């Protein structure tokens, strides 16, 4: 049996796609660094090292949008794209997990 088909991504400019991709990469790395969820320092160090490059890629994508005259972000459309790409689950790793009841 095949998994359910994902909804289609909304129409985005190339620069918006780059912003969404870079943003999710940053979120994934921050999730790996989160001290409330990480299990080893080495993995967190590696993620922190990679974060610098991915944050620069996000900055460059946003700068490209601005330079092309794309002065506004469209939160409804970009939010839909993030949801299709599992952004809610991925961003959930940034939070502090609830305390376990004893």
N, C-alpha and C positions, 0 to 999 in steps of 0.2 A: 504494500500500500504506500502511495506517495504522500509526503507531507503536504499540508494545506498550502496552497499558493499564496504568496505574500501579495499585498495590494501593490499596485504600481507606484513607483516614486513620482512625486509631482514634477512638473517641468521646472528645471533649474538652469541657470546659466552655468557655464563652465567654472566661473569663479565661485559661485554659490556652492557647487559640488565640492570644490577644493576646500571651502570653508567648513562644510559639514564633515567631510572626511578628516580634515586636520583636527577639528574640534573633537570628534569621537576618538581619535588617536590620543589626544591629550587626556580626555576623560578616562580612557582605558589605562593609561600610564599612571594617572593620579589614583585610580582604584588599586593599582598594584603597590603604590607607595603608602596608601592609607594604613597608619599604624594600628588602627583598630581591626584591620582585616588581614594584614600581612602576617606571614609566618616566619620569614627569614629576612635578615638584613641584606644579604647579597642581592636577592631579587629586587628589593626596594632601591638599592643603590643603582642597579642597572636601569631600572625604570626612571629614576631621577636623572641619570645621565642622558637617557634618550629624550626625556621631557624637554630639554633645552632645544633640541633640533625640531621637535614637533611643534613647540610653541612658536618658534621662528617661522615654520611653514604656515601656521595659522595666521600669524601677523602678515606674512607676505600675501596670502590669499585675500585677507581683508584690505590690504593696501592696494592690491590689484583691482578689487571691486571699486574702491574709492577713486583710484586714478582713472578708471573707465567711466566714471560718472554715476556708478551705482551707489547713490548716497544713502539709500535706505535698506534696512533688512526687513524681510517679510516674515514675521514670527509665526504666523499661521502656516504658511507654506513650508518654511524651514522646520517647524515643529513636526509637521506631518512627515517630512523626510526623515527626521531623527527617529520618530516612532517606527517607521518602516524598517529602519536600520538597527532596531533594538536599542535605541538610545536610552529608553527608560530603565531597562535592566542594567545597562552598562553604567549609567549615572548613579544607580542605586548603590554601587560599590563605593561611592564617595562618602556615604553617610556613616555615622557611628551606629553599629548594630544595637538592637535593644538588649538590655541586660537580661540574662537568663534567670528565671525565678529559681530560688533554691528550695 
